[in-house]
Amino acid sequence: MNRRHLLARLWWYLRELAGETGYDHYLAHHHKHRTAQAPLTRREFERLKNRTTVRCC
């Protein structure tokens, strides 16, 4: 394994751990299932992912 390949695998692993590939996985799933709706933009996806629900009870 050369250095470039090793660094690429390390970078992929760190992105997976940090959750940075969520949008990429979403797009792959959306493309695989060919839904009629247009996919969310990255901004919309991040907004939905980070949305918290505040409830009193």
N, C-alpha and C positions, 0 to 999 in steps of 0.2 A: 504494500500500500504506500503510495507516495504522499508527500506532505500536503499537497493540494487536496487530495481525496480525503485525507484524515481531517483537515480543517473544515472541509465542506460537511462531513458527517458530524463533526463537533458543533458546527454552527446550526445544522438542522436539529440536533438534539437540544441545544439551548433554546432555540425558538419554540420547540414543542413544550419544553418545561415551562417556559414563560407564558404560554398560551397565545403566542403571536400568530400561530398558524390556523386559528379558529376560522377566520374569514376564508382562507384557502380551502379548508375542509368543507365549509358551507357551500362555496361555489362548486366544488367537485360533486357534492351530493345533489345540488340543484341541477347541475348539468346531467348527472347520471339518471335522475328520475324525470327529467324533461318536463318540469311543471310549466303550466301555461303562463304563470306570472313571471314578470321580469325579476331577476334577483335583486336583493337589497344592495344598496351602495355600501361601501365600507363604513361610512359615517352612520348610516341607519343601523347597520349590523352592530357596531360598537355601542350605539346609544341603547339598543334593545338589550344587549349583553350586560351593560353596566347599570341598567335601570334597577332601582331598588324599590320595593313596595313598603310603604310606611303604613302600619296599621296600629291602632290603639289596643285592639283586643284579639 
